[in-house]
Amino acid sequence: MLQILFSFLLLSSLFSEQKISSHTIDTQNETLDYTVTVETGEISYTSYTKEGENRPITFAFNGGPGSSSVWLHLGCFGPRRILMPEEGQSSIPPYQLIDNSETILDLTDLVFIDPMGTGFSKASSKEDEKNFYSIKNDVESVGKFIRDYLTKNQRWNSPKYIAGESYGAMRAAGLADYLHNEFGIYLNGLIMISAAIDYQTFIFDNDNPVPYFIFLPSYATTAWYHGKYRPDATVEEVAQEARDFVYQTYAPSLLCRKCFDAQSINETLSKITALPLEIVQKNYGRIDDDQFFFGLFAKEKKMVGRFDSRIIGFSDNIFQDPSDIAIYGIFAGAFHDYLHKELGFQDSYTLVSFDINRKWDYWDYNRWGYPNLMGGLRRALVTNPNMKVFFGCGYFDLATPFAATEYCLDHLDVPNACIQTEYYEGGHMYYTNPKARIKFKQDLIRFYEENR
């Protein structure tokens, strides 16, 4: 027995590592002195804390499943930020880190969580990985981490927030329900960035008409951005015109195929999407995301980005998202340099693990149905009516289009007073656009100040 206990303690000491360091940055408004803690384990994290009484604490993560929290960490929320391509950063090294004037560390302490298989998070054994790779297990493992962090750091009485991007919004919805019911942890607010909560809204299938009309407003705003549709209008006007067509004409026709006025609808679809009429007709008035990615600039043999449709790249009918290529190497190189040189953490960090998607045993939509945690969000808001929710949407996001969030909120059936929705001229990670990042910070100032 003693030998088993010694072996467990030895494994834990080898498995877990912690680095603590102190730093200072100058923002536009103040000088921030803060402490950084990086700790490995089954759930690894990087925290940023500063002195102050009853400071809020925000647990943040990205999505995937299989993504680390690096994107929110060094792209938006943290005190240090990667210079973006729109600010002149080249896609090849050297990369530049700068003090982040839009950090939210002045509003809240930050804990960036890397779920199992991402960042530095590793299971004690291959067998143990099975305890993490499902929606239920993912929510429970992150929820237990949050409980343990609050206990270890004596933060149970702090105002508490969760910020999730993409699938991370689904995780956040599940956590709001789980933390309240399991541990009595009441959240002050949720921050949902480019939310993926009901997967039926953006998974294309012949038996699922919803994404075909949900994506159309984002096709329209993309065509507008590239000067192919209504260049005389604003992006807001284009989005609203597309919404009107969707809900007054297009969606009803998809739900009743015999009511489909093919000629009229196809002509309007061609106009709004800027796709050739023959492409629309060939697909019977149903334009999926691949057809739009490759169709908008088909003559030029280019494609628009999925994560950010403002970005175009060369295509040979092979899907390689140009908006992903534009930033992935920058984040990988700059984040490792930051870890090694500024935080003193000498290890390799997994930004994205595509293998994790394959390990989620029921991540098969056609076989098992669409993941959907709208019920969890609804229960959380009913049981904790003082919790507020912020939704941020990018006009040029073709991964989780803004109309998907609108559709989910329209069916949420909770008082609108607890919901704040904002729109940005950017893609899935709209904060990579400097203008959008500045607006996002201002919107979050209001959100935190109103919900303490």
NUVEXNU-62903 format. One record per residue: residue in one letter; x, y, z of N, C-alpha, C in turn. Coordinates in steps of 0.2 Angstrom, whole numbers, padded with zeros to 4 digits, always signed. Example, Ala and Ser with C-alpha at 12.3 -4.5 7.8 and 13.67 -1.06 7.14 Angstrom:
REM residues 2
A+0066-0028+0039+0062-0022+0039+0066-0016+0039S+0064-0011+0035+0068-0005+0036+0064+0000+0039
***
This chain:
REM residues 452
M+0004-0006+0000+0000+0000+0000+0004+0006+0000L+0009+0006+0004+0014+0012+0005+0018+0013-0002Q+0019+0007-0005+0023+0008-0012+0018+0011-0017I+0012+0009-0017+0007+0012-0022+0006+0019-0021L+0006+0021-0014+0005+0028-0013+0011+0032-0015F+0017+0029-0014+0023+0033-0015+0024+0033-0023S+0022+0028-0027+0022+0028-0034+0017+0034-0037F+0011+0034-0033+0006+0040-0035+0009+0047-0034L+0012+0048-0028+0015+0054-0027+0020+0056-0032L+0025+0051-0033+0030+0052-0038+0027+0054-0045L+0022+0050-0047+0019+0052-0053+0016+0059-0054S+0013+0061-0048+0010+0067-0048+0015+0073-0048S+0021+0072-0044+0026+0077-0044+0029+0077-0051L+0030+0072-0055+0033+0072-0061+0028+0075-0066F+0022+0074-0065+0016+0076-0070+0015+0083-0069S+0015+0086-0063+0013+0093-0062+0019+0098-0061E+0019+0103-0064+0024+0108-0064+0021+0115-0063Q+0024+0120-0059+0021+0126-0059+0027+0132-0059K+0025+0137-0063+0030+0143-0063+0026+0149-0062I+0028+0153-0057+0025+0159-0055+0030+0165-0057S+0027+0170-0060+0032+0176-0061+0028+0183-0061S+0031+0188-0060+0028+0195-0059+0030+0199-0065H+0025+0203-0067+0026+0207-0073+0022+0214-0073T+0024+0218-0077+0020+0225-0078+0019+0227-0085I+0014+0230-0087+0013+0233-0093+0010+0239-0092D+0010+0244-0097+0007+0250-0098+0002+0250-0103T-0004+0251-0101-0010+0252-0105-0011+0259-0107Q-0016+0261-0110-0018+0268-0112-0020+0272-0106N-0023+0268-0101-0026+0271-0095-0022+0270-0089E-0018+0265-0088-0015+0264-0082-0009+0259-0082T-0005+0258-0077+0000+0253-0077-0003+0247-0073L-0002+0241-0076-0004+0235-0073+0001+0231-0070D+0002+0230-0064+0006+0225-0061+0002+0219-0059Y+0005+0213-0062+0001+0207-0061+0006+0201-0060T+0003+0195-0058+0006+0189-0057+0004+0184-0062V+0008+0180-0065+0007+0175-0070+0008+0168-0066T+0004+0163-0067+0005+0157-0064+0003+0152-0070V+0008+0148-0072+0007+0142-0077+0008+0136-0073E+0003+0132-0074+0003+0125-0070+0000+0120-0075T+0004+0114-0075+0002+0108-0079-0002+0103-0075G-0004+0098-0078-0008+0093-0075-0013+0090-0080E-0018+0086-0078-0023+0084-0082-0027+0090-0085I-0028+0095-0081-0031+0101-0084-0025+0107-0082S-0022+0109-0088-0017+0114-0086-0020+0121-0087Y-0017+0126-0085-0020+0133-0085-0014+0138-0085T-0016+0144-0087-0012+0150-0086-0016+0155-0083S-0014+0158-0077-0018+0163-0074-0015+0170-0073Y-0019+0175-0073-0016+0182-0072-0020+0185-0067T-0017+0187-0062-0020+0190-0056-0017+0197-0054K-0021+0201-0051-0018+0207-0049-0021+0209-0042E-0018+0213-0038-0020+0215-0031-0027+0219-0032G-0031+0217-0027-0037+0221-0027-0042+0217-0023E-0047+0220-0020-0052+0217-0016-0058+0215-0020N-0060+0209-0019-0066+0206-0022-0066+0207-0030R-0060+0206-0033-0060+0207-0040-0063+0201-0043P-0067+0202-0049-0070+0196-0052-0065+0192-0055I-0067+0186-0057-0062+0181-0060-0066+0178-0065T-0062+0177-0071-0065+0174-0077-0061+0168-0080F-0065+0163-0080-0062+0157-0083-0063+0157-0091A-0058+0156-0095-0059+0157-0102-0056+0151-0106F-0059+0149-0111-0056+0144-0115-0059+0144-0122N-0056+0141-0127-0058+0141-0134-0062+0134-0135G-0062+0132-0141-0067+0127-0142-0064+0120-0145G-0066+0119-0151-0064+0113-0155-0070+0108-0156P-0070+0103-0151-0066+0101-0146-0059+0100-0149G-0054+0101-0145-0047+0100-0147-0043+0106-0147S-0045+0112-0145-0042+0118-0146-0040+0120-0139S-0033+0123-0138-0031+0126-0132-0034+0133-0132S-0032+0136-0126-0035+0143-0125-0031+0149-0128V-0026+0147-0132-0021+0152-0134-0024+0158-0138W-0029+0156-0142-0032+0162-0146-0035+0167-0142L-0039+0166-0137-0041+0171-0132-0036+0174-0128H-0031+0169-0126-0026+0171-0122-0021+0177-0125L-0018+0175-0131-0014+0180-0134-0017+0184-0140G-0023+0183-0141-0026+0186-0146-0031+0192-0144C-0033+0192-0137-0038+0196-0135-0038+0198-0128F-0038+0193-0123-0040+0195-0116-0033+0196-0112G-0028+0193-0114-0022+0193-0109-0018+0200-0110P-0014+0201-0105-0010+0207-0105-0005+0208-0110R-0003+0203-0113+0002+0203-0119-0002+0200-0125R-0001+0203-0131-0005+0201-0137+0000+0200-0143I-0002+0196-0147+0002+0195-0154+0000+0200-0159L+0005+0203-0162+0003+0208-0167+0000+0204-0173M-0006+0207-0176-0010+0203-0180-0008+0205-0188P-0009+0201-0192-0008+0202-0199-0011+0209-0202E-0017+0211-0199-0019+0217-0201-0016+0223-0198E-0011+0222-0194-0007+0227-0191+0000+0227-0194G+0001+0222-0199+0008+0222-0202+0012+0216-0201Q+0009+0212-0197+0013+0206-0195+0014+0201-0201S+0020+0199-0202+0021+0194-0208+0019+0187-0205S+0017+0182-0210+0016+0176-0208+0022+0171-0206I+0028+0174-0208+0034+0171-0206+0038+0174-0201P+0042+0171-0197+0045+0174-0191+0050+0179-0193P+0052+0183-0189+0051+0184-0182+0044+0187-0181Y+0040+0185-0175+0034+0187-0173+0035+0192-0167Q+0030+0197-0167+0030+0202-0162+0025+0202-0157L+0027+0202-0150+0022+0202-0145+0022+0210-0142I+0016+0212-0141+0015+0219-0138+0011+0219-0132D+0012+0224-0128+0007+0225-0122+0000+0226-0125N-0005+0223-0122-0012+0223-0125-0016+0229-0122S-0017+0234-0125-0021+0240-0122-0028+0237-0121E-0030+0232-0125-0037+0230-0124-0038+0224-0119T-0033+0222-0116-0033+0217-0111-0039+0218-0106I-0042+0213-0104-0048+0214-0099-0045+0212-0092L-0038+0212-0091-0036+0211-0084-0037+0217-0079D-0038+0223-0082-0041+0228-0078-0048+0227-0075L-0052+0223-0078-0058+0222-0076-0059+0216-0072T-0055+0211-0073-0056+0204-0070-0049+0200-0070D-0048+0196-0065-0043+0191-0065-0044+0186-0071L-0039+0183-0073-0040+0178-0079-0037+0171-0078V-0041+0166-0079-0038+0159-0079-0040+0156-0086F-0034+0155-0090-0035+0152-0096-0034+0144-0096I-0040+0141-0097-0040+0134-0096-0038+0130-0103D-0034+0125-0102-0033+0121-0108-0035+0114-0106P-0041+0112-0109-0044+0105-0108-0039+0099-0110M-0041+0094-0108-0037+0088-0109-0035+0087-0117G-0029+0086-0117-0026+0085-0124-0023+0091-0127T-0025+0097-0124-0022+0103-0127-0018+0107-0122G-0014+0112-0125-0009+0115-0121-0004+0110-0118F-0004+0110-0111+0001+0106-0107-0004+0100-0104S-0010+0100-0105-0014+0095-0102-0013+0088-0104K-0012+0083-0100-0011+0076-0102-0014+0072-0097A-0017+0066-0099-0019+0061-0095-0014+0057-0092S-0015+0054-0086-0010+0050-0083-0009+0044-0086S-0014+0042-0091-0013+0036-0095-0018+0036-0101K-0016+0032-0106-0021+0032-0112-0028+0030-0110E-0028+0026-0105-0035+0023-0103-0039+0029-0100D-0035+0033-0096-0038+0039-0092-0041+0044-0097E-0039+0044-0103-0041+0049-0108-0049+0048-0109K-0051+0042-0109-0058+0041-0110-0063+0044-0105N-0060+0047-0099-0064+0050-0094-0065+0058-0096F-0063+0060-0102-0063+0067-0104-0066+0068-0110Y-0066+0063-0115-0068+0064-0122-0075+0063-0123S-0080+0067-0121-0087+0067-0122-0089+0074-0120I-0095+0076-0122-0098+0083-0119-0099+0082-0112K-0102+0077-0109-0103+0076-0102-0097+0076-0098N-0092+0072-0100-0086+0072-0097-0081+0078-0097D-0082+0081-0103-0078+0088-0104-0081+0093-0099V-0087+0094-0099-0090+0098-0094-0089+0097-0087E-0089+0090-0085-0088+0088-0078-0081+0090-0076S-0076+0088-0081-0069+0089-0079-0067+0096-0078V-0069+0100-0083-0068+0107-0082-0072+0110-0076G-0078+0108-0075-0081+0110-0069-0078+0109-0063K-0075+0103-0062-0071+0101-0056-0065+0105-0055F-0062+0106-0061-0056+0110-0061-0057+0117-0058I-0063+0120-0060-0065+0127-0058-0066+0127-0050R-0070+0121-0048-0071+0121-0041-0065+0120-0037D-0060+0116-0039-0054+0115-0036-0050+0122-0036Y-0050+0125-0042-0046+0132-0042-0049+0137-0037L-0055+0137-0037-0058+0142-0032-0057+0140-0025T-0056+0134-0023-0055+0132-0017-0047+0133-0015K-0043+0131-0019-0036+0132-0018-0034+0139-0017N-0037+0143-0021-0035+0150-0021-0040+0155-0017Q-0045+0152-0014-0049+0155-0009-0053+0161-0013R-0056+0159-0019-0060+0163-0023-0067+0162-0023W-0070+0158-0019-0077+0156-0019-0082+0162-0019N-0079+0168-0015-0084+0173-0015-0082+0179-0020S-0078+0177-0025-0077+0182-0030-0083+0182-0035P-0084+0188-0038-0089+0187-0044-0086+0183-0050K-0089+0178-0052-0087+0173-0057-0090+0173-0064Y-0086+0173-0069-0088+0173-0076-0084+0167-0079I-0088+0165-0085-0085+0160-0089-0085+0163-0096A-0080+0163-0100-0079+0165-0107-0078+0159-0111G-0082+0158-0116-0080+0152-0121-0081+0154-0128E-0077+0152-0132-0077+0153-0139-0079+0147-0143S-0083+0148-0148-0085+0142-0153-0088+0136-0149Y-0085+0130-0149-0088+0125-0145-0087+0127-0138G-0082+0131-0136-0081+0133-0129-0088+0137-0126A-0092+0139-0131-0098+0142-0129-0103+0136-0126M-0103+0131-0130-0107+0125-0128-0104+0122-0121R-0098+0122-0120-0095+0120-0114-0097+0125-0108A-0097+0132-0110-0099+0137-0105-0106+0136-0103A-0111+0134-0108-0118+0133-0106-0119+0127-0102G-0115+0122-0103-0115+0116-0099-0113+0117-0092L-0107+0121-0092-0104+0123-0085-0109+0127-0081A-0112+0132-0084-0117+0136-0080-0122+0132-0076D-0124+0127-0080-0129+0122-0077-0126+0117-0072Y-0120+0114-0074-0117+0109-0070-0114+0112-0063L-0111+0118-0063-0108+0121-0058-0113+0123-0052H-0119+0126-0055-0124+0127-0050-0127+0121-0047N-0129+0116-0051-0132+0110-0048-0128+0106-0044E-0121+0105-0046-0117+0101-0043-0113+0104-0036F-0111+0110-0037-0107+0113-0032-0110+0119-0029G-0116+0122-0031-0119+0128-0029-0115+0134-0031I-0111+0134-0036-0107+0139-0039-0111+0143-0043Y-0113+0149-0041-0117+0154-0045-0113+0158-0049L-0114+0159-0056-0110+0163-0060-0113+0170-0061N-0109+0175-0061-0112+0182-0063-0113+0183-0070G-0109+0179-0074-0110+0180-0081-0107+0175-0086L-0109+0175-0092-0106+0171-0097-0104+0175-0103I-0099+0174-0106-0097+0178-0112-0096+0173-0117M-0100+0173-0122-0101+0168-0128-0098+0171-0134I-0093+0169-0137-0089+0172-0142-0090+0167-0148S-0093+0170-0154-0094+0166-0160-0097+0159-0158A-0103+0159-0154-0105+0153-0151-0108+0147-0155A-0106+0141-0153-0108+0135-0156-0112+0131-0150I-0118+0132-0150-0122+0129-0144-0127+0124-0147D-0130+0125-0153-0134+0120-0156-0131+0119-0163Y-0128+0113-0163-0125+0111-0170-0129+0110-0176Q-0136+0109-0175-0140+0109-0180-0140+0115-0184T-0138+0121-0181-0139+0127-0185-0133+0128-0190F-0128+0124-0190-0122+0125-0194-0119+0118-0197I-0122+0113-0196-0120+0106-0199-0125+0105-0205F-0122+0105-0211-0126+0104-0217-0127+0097-0219D-0133+0095-0220-0136+0089-0222-0142+0089-0226N-0143+0084-0230-0149+0084-0234-0156+0084-0230D-0155+0081-0224-0161+0081-0220-0162+0087-0215N-0157+0091-0216-0157+0097-0211-0157+0104-0215P-0163+0107-0215-0164+0113-0219-0161+0119-0216V-0160+0119-0209-0159+0125-0205-0152+0128-0207P-0147+0125-0208-0141+0129-0210-0141+0133-0217Y-0145+0130-0221-0146+0133-0228-0148+0140-0227F-0153+0142-0223-0155+0148-0222-0152+0152-0216I-0149+0149-0212-0145+0152-0206-0138+0155-0209F-0135+0152-0214-0129+0155-0217-0130+0160-0222L-0136+0161-0225-0137+0166-0230-0135+0173-0228P-0137+0176-0222-0135+0182-0221-0128+0183-0220S-0124+0178-0218-0117+0179-0219-0114+0178-0226Y-0117+0175-0230-0115+0175-0237-0116+0182-0240A-0121+0185-0238-0123+0192-0240-0118+0197-0238T-0116+0196-0231-0111+0201-0229-0104+0200-0232T-0103+0194-0233-0096+0192-0236-0096+0195-0244A-0102+0194-0247-0102+0196-0254-0101+0204-0254W-0105+0207-0249-0104+0215-0248-0097+0217-0247Y-0094+0213-0242-0087+0215-0241-0082+0215-0247H-0083+0210-0251-0079+0209-0257-0082+0213-0263G-0086+0218-0262-0089+0222-0267-0093+0219-0272K-0096+0213-0271-0100+0209-0276-0107+0210-0275Y-0109+0214-0269-0117+0214-0268-0118+0221-0264R-0122+0225-0266-0124+0231-0262-0118+0235-0259P-0113+0237-0263-0108+0241-0261-0110+0248-0258D-0116+0250-0260-0119+0257-0258-0121+0256-0251A-0123+0250-0248-0126+0249-0241-0121+0248-0236T-0123+0248-0230-0119+0247-0224-0119+0239-0223V-0115+0236-0219-0115+0229-0217-0121+0228-0213E-0123+0232-0209-0129+0231-0205-0136+0231-0210E-0136+0235-0215-0141+0235-0219-0142+0229-0223V-0136+0227-0226-0136+0221-0230-0138+0215-0225A-0135+0214-0219-0137+0209-0215-0145+0209-0214Q-0148+0215-0213-0155+0215-0211-0159+0213-0217E-0157+0215-0223-0161+0213-0229-0160+0206-0230A-0155+0203-0229-0154+0196-0230-0159+0192-0225R-0159+0195-0219-0163+0192-0213-0170+0192-0216D-0172+0198-0218-0179+0198-0221-0181+0193-0226F-0177+0192-0231-0178+0187-0236-0178+0180-0233V-0174+0179-0229-0173+0172-0226-0180+0170-0222Y-0182+0175-0218-0188+0173-0213-0195+0174-0217Q-0195+0178-0221-0201+0180-0225-0202+0175-0231T-0197+0173-0234-0198+0169-0240-0194+0163-0240Y-0187+0163-0239-0183+0157-0240-0184+0152-0236A-0184+0153-0229-0185+0147-0224-0191+0144-0225P-0197+0148-0226-0203+0144-0227-0203+0140-0233S-0200+0142-0238-0199+0138-0244-0195+0131-0243L-0190+0132-0239-0186+0126-0238-0190+0121-0233L-0194+0123-0229-0198+0119-0225-0204+0116-0228C-0206+0119-0234-0212+0116-0238-0209+0116-0246R-0206+0111-0248-0203+0111-0254-0208+0112-0260K-0214+0109-0259-0219+0110-0264-0221+0118-0265C-0219+0122-0260-0221+0129-0260-0215+0133-0263F-0210+0129-0265-0204+0133-0267-0204+0136-0274D-0204+0142-0275-0205+0146-0281-0197+0146-0284A-0195+0141-0288-0188+0140-0289-0185+0146-0293Q-0189+0148-0298-0186+0154-0302-0185+0160-0298S-0190+0162-0295-0189+0168-0291-0184+0168-0285I-0184+0162-0281-0180+0161-0276-0173+0161-0278N-0172+0157-0283-0165+0156-0286-0162+0162-0288E-0166+0166-0292-0163+0173-0294-0161+0177-0288T-0165+0177-0283-0163+0181-0277-0157+0179-0274L-0157+0172-0273-0151+0169-0270-0145+0171-0274S-0145+0170-0280-0139+0172-0284-0137+0179-0283K-0142+0184-0283-0140+0191-0282-0137+0192-0275I-0140+0189-0269-0138+0190-0263-0131+0187-0261T-0130+0181-0264-0124+0177-0263-0118+0179-0268A-0120+0183-0273-0116+0184-0279-0113+0178-0282L-0116+0172-0281-0114+0166-0285-0118+0166-0292P-0115+0163-0297-0118+0162-0303-0125+0159-0302L-0130+0161-0306-0136+0158-0306-0136+0150-0307E-0132+0148-0312-0131+0141-0313-0129+0137-0307I-0125+0139-0303-0123+0136-0297-0129+0135-0292V-0133+0140-0291-0139+0140-0287-0144+0135-0290Q-0145+0135-0296-0150+0131-0300-0147+0124-0299K-0141+0122-0300-0138+0116-0300-0139+0112-0293N-0139+0117-0288-0140+0114-0281-0147+0115-0278Y-0152+0116-0283-0159+0117-0281-0160+0122-0275G-0157+0128-0276-0158+0133-0271-0155+0132-0264R-0151+0127-0263-0148+0125-0257-0140+0126-0258I-0138+0131-0255-0130+0133-0255-0127+0131-0248D-0123+0126-0249-0119+0124-0242-0113+0128-0242D-0109+0128-0236-0104+0132-0235-0098+0131-0240D-0097+0124-0242-0092+0123-0247-0093+0126-0254Q-0099+0126-0256-0101+0129-0262-0100+0136-0262F-0101+0139-0257-0099+0146-0256-0092+0148-0256F-0088+0144-0251-0081+0145-0251-0078+0145-0258F-0079+0140-0262-0076+0139-0268-0079+0143-0274G-0086+0145-0273-0090+0148-0278-0089+0155-0279L-0088+0159-0274-0088+0166-0274-0082+0169-0279F-0076+0166-0279-0071+0168-0283-0069+0162-0287A-0073+0158-0290-0072+0152-0294-0068+0154-0300K-0069+0159-0303-0066+0161-0310-0059+0163-0308E-0057+0166-0302-0050+0167-0300-0047+0161-0297K-0050+0156-0297-0047+0150-0293-0045+0151-0286K-0049+0155-0283-0048+0156-0276-0054+0154-0272M-0053+0154-0265-0058+0153-0260-0058+0158-0255V-0064+0159-0252-0065+0163-0246-0064+0159-0239G-0061+0162-0234-0060+0159-0228-0066+0157-0224R-0066+0151-0220-0071+0149-0216-0071+0153-0210F-0066+0153-0206-0065+0157-0200-0066+0164-0201D-0064+0167-0207-0064+0174-0208-0065+0175-0216S-0071+0176-0218-0073+0176-0225-0070+0183-0229R-0067+0187-0225-0064+0193-0228-0057+0191-0231I-0055+0185-0229-0048+0183-0232-0049+0178-0237I-0046+0179-0243-0046+0174-0249-0039+0171-0250G-0039+0165-0253-0033+0162-0254-0034+0157-0260F-0028+0155-0263-0028+0151-0269-0031+0144-0267S-0035+0141-0272-0038+0135-0271-0038+0131-0277D-0037+0124-0276-0037+0119-0282-0043+0114-0280N-0048+0117-0277-0054+0112-0274-0051+0108-0269I-0046+0110-0265-0044+0107-0259-0045+0112-0253F-0049+0109-0248-0051+0114-0243-0045+0115-0238Q-0042+0121-0239-0037+0123-0234-0038+0130-0232D-0041+0131-0227-0044+0138-0225-0039+0143-0225P-0039+0148-0229-0034+0153-0230-0034+0158-0223S-0040+0158-0220-0040+0162-0214-0037+0159-0208D-0037+0152-0208-0033+0148-0203-0026+0149-0205I-0024+0148-0211-0017+0148-0213-0014+0155-0211A-0018+0160-0211-0015+0167-0210-0013+0168-0203I-0015+0164-0198-0013+0166-0191-0010+0160-0187Y-0011+0154-0190-0010+0148-0186-0002+0148-0184G+0002+0149-0189+0009+0149-0188+0012+0155-0183I+0008+0161-0184+0010+0166-0180+0009+0165-0173F+0003+0162-0171+0001+0161-0164+0006+0155-0161A+0007+0150-0165+0012+0145-0163+0019+0147-0161G+0021+0151-0166+0028+0154-0165+0028+0159-0159A+0024+0163-0159+0024+0169-0154+0022+0166-0147F+0018+0161-0147+0016+0159-0140+0021+0155-0137H+0025+0151-0141+0030+0147-0138+0036+0152-0136D+0037+0157-0140+0042+0162-0138+0041+0165-0132Y+0034+0167-0131+0032+0170-0125+0033+0166-0119L+0031+0159-0119+0032+0154-0114+0039+0154-0112H+0043+0153-0117+0050+0152-0115+0054+0158-0112K+0053+0163-0116+0057+0169-0114+0054+0174-0108E+0047+0174-0108+0044+0179-0103+0042+0175-0097L+0039+0169-0098+0036+0165-0092+0041+0160-0090G+0046+0159-0093+0051+0154-0091+0049+0147-0091F+0044+0145-0095+0042+0138-0096+0044+0135-0102Q+0049+0130-0101+0052+0127-0106+0049+0120-0108D+0044+0121-0112+0040+0114-0114+0037+0116-0121S+0034+0111-0124+0030+0111-0130+0023+0112-0129Y+0019+0116-0132+0012+0117-0130+0008+0115-0136T+0003+0112-0135-0001+0109-0141-0007+0114-0142L-0007+0118-0147-0012+0123-0149-0018+0120-0151V-0018+0115-0155-0024+0112-0158-0022+0104-0159S-0027+0100-0156-0026+0093-0157-0032+0090-0161F-0031+0089-0168-0036+0087-0172-0038+0079-0170D-0033+0076-0167-0035+0069-0165-0040+0069-0160I-0041+0074-0156-0046+0074-0150-0053+0073-0153N-0055+0077-0159-0061+0076-0162-0063+0069-0164R-0058+0065-0166-0059+0058-0168-0060+0054-0162K-0057+0056-0156-0058+0052-0150-0065+0053-0146W-0068+0058-0148-0075+0059-0145-0079+0054-0148D-0081+0049-0144-0084+0043-0146-0091+0044-0150Y-0095+0049-0149-0101+0050-0152-0101+0057-0156W-0095+0059-0158-0095+0065-0162-0096+0064-0169D-0102+0061-0171-0104+0059-0177-0111+0061-0178Y-0112+0067-0181-0119+0070-0181-0124+0066-0185N-0123+0063-0191-0128+0059-0194-0130+0053-0190R-0126+0050-0186-0127+0044-0183-0131+0045-0176W-0128+0050-0172-0131+0051-0166-0135+0058-0165G-0135+0062-0170-0139+0068-0169-0134+0074-0168Y-0137+0080-0167-0133+0086-0167-0132+0087-0159P-0126+0089-0157-0125+0091-0150-0129+0098-0149N-0132+0099-0143-0136+0104-0142-0136+0105-0135L-0134+0111-0132-0134+0112-0125-0138+0119-0123M-0143+0120-0128-0147+0126-0127-0151+0124-0120G-0153+0118-0119-0157+0116-0113-0153+0118-0107G-0146+0116-0107-0142+0118-0101-0142+0125-0100L-0141+0129-0105-0141+0137-0104-0148+0139-0102R-0153+0136-0104-0160+0138-0102-0161+0137-0094R-0159+0131-0092-0160+0129-0085-0155+0133-0081A-0149+0135-0083-0145+0139-0079-0148+0146-0078L-0151+0149-0083-0154+0155-0083-0160+0155-0079V-0164+0150-0079-0170+0149-0074-0168+0148-0067T-0163+0144-0066-0161+0143-0059-0157+0149-0056N-0154+0152-0060-0149+0158-0058-0151+0164-0062P-0157+0167-0061-0160+0173-0065-0156+0179-0065N-0151+0180-0060-0147+0186-0060-0141+0185-0064M-0139+0179-0067-0134+0178-0072-0135+0182-0078K-0130+0185-0081-0131+0189-0087-0127+0185-0093V-0129+0186-0099-0125+0182-0104-0124+0187-0110F-0117+0187-0112-0115+0192-0117-0114+0187-0124F-0116+0189-0129-0115+0186-0136-0112+0190-0140G-0106+0188-0143-0102+0192-0148-0102+0188-0155C-0104+0192-0160-0105+0188-0167-0101+0192-0172G-0097+0188-0176-0094+0191-0182-0098+0191-0188Y-0098+0197-0192-0102+0197-0198-0099+0193-0203F-0092+0191-0203-0089+0187-0208-0087+0180-0206D-0090+0178-0201-0089+0171-0198-0093+0166-0202L-0090+0161-0206-0093+0156-0209-0092+0149-0206A-0090+0149-0200-0090+0143-0196-0096+0143-0191T-0097+0148-0187-0103+0149-0183-0106+0156-0185P-0110+0156-0190-0113+0162-0192-0117+0166-0187F-0118+0172-0188-0121+0176-0183-0129+0175-0183A-0132+0173-0188-0139+0171-0188-0140+0165-0184A-0135+0160-0183-0136+0154-0179-0137+0157-0171T-0133+0162-0169-0134+0164-0162-0141+0167-0162E-0143+0171-0167-0150+0174-0167-0155+0169-0166Y-0154+0164-0170-0159+0158-0170-0160+0155-0163C-0154+0154-0160-0154+0150-0154-0157+0155-0149L-0156+0161-0149-0158+0166-0144-0166+0167-0145D-0168+0167-0151-0175+0167-0153-0179+0161-0150H-0176+0156-0149-0179+0150-0146-0177+0148-0139L-0174+0153-0135-0172+0152-0128-0177+0153-0123D-0182+0157-0125-0188+0158-0120-0186+0160-0113V-0181+0165-0113-0180+0168-0106-0180+0176-0107P-0181+0180-0102-0181+0187-0103-0175+0190-0106N-0177+0194-0111-0171+0197-0115-0167+0202-0111A-0169+0204-0105-0165+0209-0101-0159+0205-0099C-0158+0199-0099-0152+0195-0096-0147+0194-0102I-0149+0196-0108-0145+0195-0114-0142+0201-0117Q-0136+0201-0119-0133+0207-0122-0129+0204-0129T-0131+0206-0134-0129+0204-0141-0125+0209-0144E-0119+0208-0147-0115+0213-0150-0112+0210-0157Y-0112+0214-0162-0109+0212-0168-0103+0216-0170Y-0098+0212-0174-0092+0215-0175-0090+0214-0183E-0086+0218-0186-0084+0217-0192-0078+0213-0193G-0079+0207-0191-0073+0202-0191-0076+0195-0192G-0072+0190-0192-0074+0183-0193-0075+0180-0186H-0074+0173-0186-0075+0169-0180-0071+0172-0174M-0065+0173-0175-0061+0177-0170-0060+0184-0172Y-0066+0187-0171-0067+0194-0174-0062+0199-0170Y-0059+0197-0165-0054+0201-0161-0048+0202-0165T-0047+0198-0170-0040+0199-0174-0041+0205-0178N-0047+0208-0179-0048+0214-0182-0047+0220-0177P-0042+0224-0177-0041+0229-0172-0047+0233-0171K-0051+0235-0176-0057+0239-0174-0062+0235-0170A-0063+0229-0172-0067+0225-0168-0065+0224-0161R-0058+0223-0160-0056+0221-0154-0057+0227-0149I-0056+0233-0151-0057+0239-0147-0064+0240-0145K-0069+0238-0150-0076+0239-0149-0078+0233-0143F-0075+0227-0144-0076+0222-0140-0074+0224-0133K-0069+0227-0132-0066+0229-0125-0071+0234-0122Q-0074+0239-0126-0078+0243-0123-0085+0240-0122D-0087+0235-0125-0093+0232-0124-0093+0228-0118L-0087+0225-0117-0086+0221-0111-0085+0225-0104I-0082+0231-0105-0082+0236-0099-0089+0237-0097R-0094+0238-0101-0101+0239-0099-0104+0233-0096F-0102+0227-0099-0105+0220-0097-0103+0219-0090Y-0096+0220-0088-0093+0218-0082-0096+0223-0076E-0096+0230-0078-0098+0235-0074-0106+0234-0072E-0110+0232-0076-0117+0231-0075-0119+0225-0072N-0114+0220-0071-0116+0213-0069-0112+0211-0063R-0109+0215-0059-0106+0213-0053-0111+0212-0047
***
